[in-house]
Amino acid sequence: KKMVTIPEFKPHWLVELVTDICLSATGHLETNIQNRAAALLYELFWASSVLGKIQGSSTIVASLYLPFIPKLLCHVTYVSSLHPKSQLRKDLLPCFVFVLQGAPFGLLRALWRKLFKKAEGKGRNGHYGGINHVSDYREAIAKEDLEKVGNAAHNDKDFEEQAPSIFDLCSLLNLSLTTFEYEGSESNIDSSSPELISQWHAEYLMAPENEPLKQNKQTGAIFHTSYTSTSSRKWHSHDAATVIISTCRNVVREYVSMLNLSSK
């Protein structure tokens, strides 16, 4: 008997399965389950990002997570209802930015075009970003007196109208900016907020906030360096905002190119 050669394992299906399960769990009634599911997603994306940088395959790794964007767009209404600095948003939105930063530009362009086409006719209802009539749609499906055959086409139309579009992407980019917003130096934070500072120390790397050598030359006094999370949070906010703004510019350029093609 000949030996059976097992091909190299490609975890595309596993990545999508894990993201589906964790993203669904973020809508659980229990807050600890929501936060745990979002934390698992954040840990998965962070580990994949580090591994991709080590192996020089960041673009390939990010392309595996591209389906995460349309999946997250379906939850944009719920994400927008949370506090900008809630733990759920702080865990989910970095995953979104990681895909925007590392995914191949050609795949992102194809996704933008698909979302543009989904937006056709949605501007007339005055609702930009989010999903319309989710609760009404589910209640209608649950009613037993509806005629299944007669309403099948109508239900399909409603589902198509609720599909995420470019408006949802703009909403999610705006939510990301507010979540990644820099909150200032620790020295400017009120001393009555020790929990916030301790949380920052647990989430970010500590670094010296000032330049002791420069101050010593000016004042001649002995200065003790204090290590804070200020510089780490500043760079974290700056890098994320750069990716988001660059994505907005690419989305606008793609839309302009589609308009130019349609006018010819």
N, C-alpha and C positions, 0 to 999 in steps of 0.2 A: 504494500500500500504506500502511496505517495503521501508525503507530509503536506498538510493543508496550510498554506501561507495565509495568516491573518493580516489583513491590511492595517495600516496605521490608523489608530482611532482619532476621529475628528469630532470634537464635542459640540457641534453646532446644535443638535437637537437637545442636548443636555443643558446647554446655556439657556435656551429659550424655555425649557421646562422649569428650570430653577427660577428664572426671572418671573415667569407666569405665577408660580406658586407664591413667591414672596410678595409680588405686587398685589395679588389678590388678598393676601393676609394683612396688608396695610389698611384695608377697609373693615377689619374685624371690630367687633364692639368693644373688646378689651384693649385698653390703651397699651398695656405692656406687650401684648401680642403684636400690635401695630408697630411699636418701636423696635421690637426684636426683629420683625420681618424686614423693616427698613435698614436696620443695622447690618443684617446679613447681606443684603444687597450692596450696601456701602463697602463692607469687608470684601465681598467678591470682586467688585469693580476695582477697588484699591489694590488688591493682591494681583489681579490681572494686569493692571497698569504697571506695577513694579516689575512683574515678570516680563512684560513686553519690552520695557526699557532695558532690562538686563540682557535679553536675548535679541534685541534689535528688531522686534516684530510688533511694535506698538500699533501700527496701522492695521495689521492682520487681526490682532486681538480686538481692537475697537470695532472692526467690521463685523465681528461675531455678535456684538451687542447692538447693532443698528436697529433690529426690530424692537428694542426697548423704547425707542422714542415714540412710535405710534401707540404703543401700549400705555405709556405714561400720559400721552395726550388724552386718552380716554378718561383719565383721573384728574384732569386739570381743574375741574370745578371743585372737587373735594380738596385738592391741594391748595387752591386759592382761599378756601374757607379757614385754613389754619393760620396761626400766627407766623409772621415772616421768620422768626427765629425759633420756631418749634423744632423739636428733635426730628420729627418725621420729615420736614422739609429740608433740614440740614443734612439728612442722610440720603434722601432721594435725588435732590437736585444736583449734587456733585457727580452722581452717576450719569445724569443727563449731559452735563458739561464735559465729562470725560469722553463720551461718544462723539460729541460735537468737535472736540479737539483732535481726536485721533483717527476717526473714520475716514476712509478715502473720499476725496472731494467728489468724484464721479457718483458714488453711491448716495452721498448727501444731496447732490443736484437732482438725482432721480426721485428721491423722497420729497424734495421741495416741490417738484413738478406735480407729483401725485397729490400732495396736499393742496396745491393751487387748484387743481381740477375738482377736488372735493368741495372747494369753496364756492363753486358756481351756484348762483341763486341764493346764497345764504345772506348776502348783504341786505336784501330787502326786508328781512324780518327784524332788523335793528338789534340783533344779538351777536356780539363779536366775542368769540372765545367761549369755550364751555359747550355743554351738550344740552339740547332742548328737550324738555318734556320726558325726562328719564322716568320719573315716578309715574306719570300718566300712562306712559307706554307699558310699563310693567303691570299696572293695575288693569289696563285694557286686556292684556294677554291673559290675566288671571280670571277674568270674568267668563263664566261658563255659557252665558247666553249669546256670546259672539259666534257668528257663523265663521268657522275656520276657513272654508274654501272661499267664501265671498270676500273675506278681509285679508287674505294672504298677500295680495298685491299691495294693499294699503299698508300692511305691516312692514313689508319689504321696503316700501318707500320711506316710511318713518325711520327705519333702521339706517337707510342710506343717508337721510338727512342728519342723523345723529352721529354719523362717522366723523372722526376728527378732521379738521381742515387746517389751512394755514393760519386762520384766526386763533385756533387753539395753540399753535406753535408760538405766535406772537405773545399770547397770554403767558405761556410757560417761560418764555425768555424774560418777560417783565417780572414774573415772580422770582426768577433766579437772581435777577439784579437786586431785588429787595432783600433776598435771603443772604446774599454774599456781601451786602453793604458793610463797609468798615465802620465799626462802632467806636473808634477813637482809642486813645492811649489809656492804659490802666491808671496812669497818674491823674487822669481827668474823671475817673469813675468815682462815684460817691463811696465813701468808706462803709456805708450802710448796705452795700451789695457784695458781701464776701462770697456768697454762693455763685454769683456770676463770674467772679475772678477765679475761684477755684475750678469752675467748669472750664474756663479758658485754659487754665494750666493743665488740665487733664486732656484736652483735645489738641492743643498746639504745642510745638516745640518752644522751649524757653531760650531766650537770647538777650544779650545786654541791650537795654533800651536807649542808653546814651553813650557818649564817647568820653570816657574818663580822662584820657590823655589831653584832649583838647580843653577840657574844663580846668584841668590842673594848670595848664600854661596860662590861662586867663586869670584864674583866681588865686593860684598858688596854694590851694587847700587840698588836703587829702580827701579823695572822693572814693567811696565804696560803690562798686558797680552793682546795680540791681538787675536781676534777670526776670524778664516778663515775657508775655505772649504777644506784645504789641507788634513787633516787626513781622512775626509769623502770620498774624492775622491780616496785617497790611498787605503782605505779598499774596496771601491766599485770596483776598478780595480783589486785588489788582489783576492777578492772572485769570481769575474766573470772569471778571468784567471784560477783559481783553478778548477772551474766547466768545463771549456772548455778543459783544459789539461786532466782532468780525463775522459772526454768523448772520447777524442782521444785515450787514452790508452784502454778504453773498446771497442772501434771500432776495433782497431788493434787485440785485444785478440779474439774478435768474428770472425774476418776474419781468424785468425790462426786456430781457432777451426773448422771452416768450411773447411779449406784446409786439416786438419788432418782427418776429417770424409770422405772427398772425396777420399783421398789416400788409405783408407782401402778397 
